[in-house]
Amino acid sequence: MSKKQDSFYYNNFISCAEYSCKAVHLLKNILTDFNPDEISSKMDEIHDIEHKADDTKHEMTDKLAKAFITPIEREDIIELSHHIDDVTDKVEEVLIRVYINNVKAIPQEALQLLDIVCRCCEEVEDLLREFADFKHSKRLRDKIIAINTLEEEADALYISSMRKLHTEDNDVLHIIAWSEIYSYMEKCADACEHVADTVGSVVMKNS
């Protein structure tokens, strides 16, 4: 298989990860300068990013359906593509939950958790830029570890935020709303870790 054909797959992974970063940075901007009256239009913006990510993923599956030889196993390409796409989906789900629950203000803990998610997404994009050269890369292992560490940070902050929510807040609707939103933020970090773990698995199988 030619290098050009190989590069299509790796470049597609990177493009999908770029959309994840665009989505999470947009989400961070929305929640940092939060205006409840603008939430509907902002949902359209983030959905447009998610839609473009889906189109990019579909380019991958179309190419894969016609390919005779692939740079790594088909199942690994499909799994990795799915996990990258899942990051963008989960980011959009956070904003959907903010909208559904009619949120009027954003607690500091949410912005702190979202900051970790942003760093996770950035590390995923960086990881996938290294992935094409996985047989020679000196940075790949460190990138995987960095994502795993950030996911652990997200877990810890998720637990402390949920604890505070359930011990210091007496508004039942507020507790229900933010329990759901925090859960989806934590799922974003989990999705990033799934990308890293899949990359690690591919490296192990092809080393």
SVG drawing of the C-alpha trace seen along z (x, -y; Angstrom):
<svg xmlns="http://www.w3.org/2000/svg" viewBox="-36 -36 48 44">
<polyline fill="none" stroke="black" stroke-width="0.4" points="0.0,0.0 1.3,-3.4 2.3,-6.0 -0.3,-8.3 -3.0,-5.8 -1.7,-5.0 -1.7,-8.7 -5.4,-9.1 -6.3,-7.1 -4.0,-8.8 -5.0,-12.2 -8.6,-11.3 -8.0,-10.5 -6.4,-13.9 -9.2,-15.7 -11.8,-14.1 -9.8,-14.9 -9.5,-18.5 -13.3,-18.7 -13.4,-17.4 -11.1,-20.2 -13.2,-22.8 -16.3,-21.5 -14.8,-21.5 -13.3,-25.0 -16.6,-26.3 -18.3,-24.7 -15.7,-26.2 -16.3,-29.7 -20.1,-29.2 -20.0,-28.2 -17.3,-30.7 -19.3,-33.7 -22.6,-32.1 -25.8,-33.7 -28.9,-31.5 -30.6,-33.5 -28.0,-32.5 -28.0,-28.8 -30.3,-27.7 -28.1,-29.4 -24.9,-28.0 -26.4,-24.5 -26.7,-25.0 -23.0,-26.0 -21.8,-22.9 -24.1,-20.6 -22.6,-21.9 -19.1,-20.9 -20.5,-17.5 -22.1,-17.1 -18.8,-17.9 -17.0,-15.4 -19.6,-12.7 -19.0,-13.5 -15.3,-13.1 -15.8,-9.8 -18.0,-8.6 -15.2,-9.4 -13.2,-6.9 -15.8,-4.2 -16.4,-4.7 -12.6,-4.4 -12.3,-1.4 -15.2,0.4 -13.3,0.3 -9.7,0.8 -8.0,4.1 -5.0,3.4 -5.0,1.1 -2.1,-0.2 -3.5,1.4 -6.3,3.9 -9.7,2.8 -11.3,3.5 -8.7,1.2 -9.4,-1.5 -13.2,-1.2 -12.8,-1.1 -10.4,-4.1 -12.6,-6.1 -15.6,-5.4 -13.9,-6.5 -12.7,-9.7 -16.2,-10.5 -17.6,-9.7 -15.5,-12.5 -17.2,-15.1 -20.6,-13.5 -20.2,-13.6 -19.0,-17.3 -22.2,-18.1 -24.3,-16.1 -23.0,-18.4 -24.4,-21.5 -27.7,-19.6 -28.0,-18.8 -27.4,-22.4 -30.2,-23.4 -32.6,-20.7 -32.2,-21.5 -32.7,-25.2 -29.4,-26.1 -29.1,-29.8 -25.6,-29.9 -22.4,-27.8 -20.7,-26.7 -16.9,-27.1 -16.6,-23.3 -18.1,-22.8 -15.5,-25.1 -12.7,-23.4 -13.9,-20.0 -14.4,-21.3 -10.8,-22.7 -9.5,-19.1 -11.7,-17.9 -10.2,-20.6 -6.7,-19.4 -7.7,-15.8 -9.0,-16.6 -5.8,-18.6 -3.7,-15.6 -5.8,-13.3 -5.2,-15.5 -1.4,-15.6 -1.4,-11.8 -3.0,-11.2 -0.5,-13.4 2.2,-11.1 0.2,-7.9 1.3,-7.6 4.9,-7.1 4.0,-4.9 6.7,-2.4 9.4,-5.1 7.7,-7.7 9.4,-8.5 6.4,-10.6 3.5,-8.2 3.8,-6.4 4.0,-9.7 1.0,-11.0 -1.1,-8.0 0.0,-8.3 -0.8,-12.0 -4.4,-11.3 -4.8,-8.5 -3.6,-11.0 -6.0,-13.7 -8.9,-11.2 -8.0,-10.3 -8.0,-14.1 -11.4,-14.4 -12.7,-11.4 -11.4,-12.9 -13.0,-16.3 -16.2,-14.7 -16.5,-12.9 -15.7,-16.0 -18.2,-18.1 -20.9,-15.5 -20.2,-15.3 -20.5,-19.1 -23.6,-19.2 -25.4,-16.6 -24.2,-17.9 -24.4,-21.7 -27.3,-22.2 -31.0,-21.9 -32.5,-22.6 -33.6,-19.2 -34.0,-20.3 -30.5,-21.9 -29.0,-18.7 -30.7,-16.6 -29.6,-18.9 -25.9,-19.2 -25.6,-15.5 -26.4,-14.8 -24.2,-17.6 -21.2,-16.6 -21.7,-13.0 -21.5,-13.9 -18.4,-16.0 -16.8,-13.0 -17.9,-10.8 -16.0,-13.2 -12.8,-12.4 -13.6,-8.7 -14.0,-8.9 -10.6,-10.5 -9.1,-7.7 -10.7,-5.1 -8.9,-6.8 -5.6,-6.6 -6.2,-3.0 -7.1,-1.9 -3.9,-3.6 -1.9,-1.8 -3.5,1.5 -2.7,1.0 0.9,0.2 1.2,3.4 -0.3,5.5 2.0,4.0 5.3,3.9"/>
</svg>
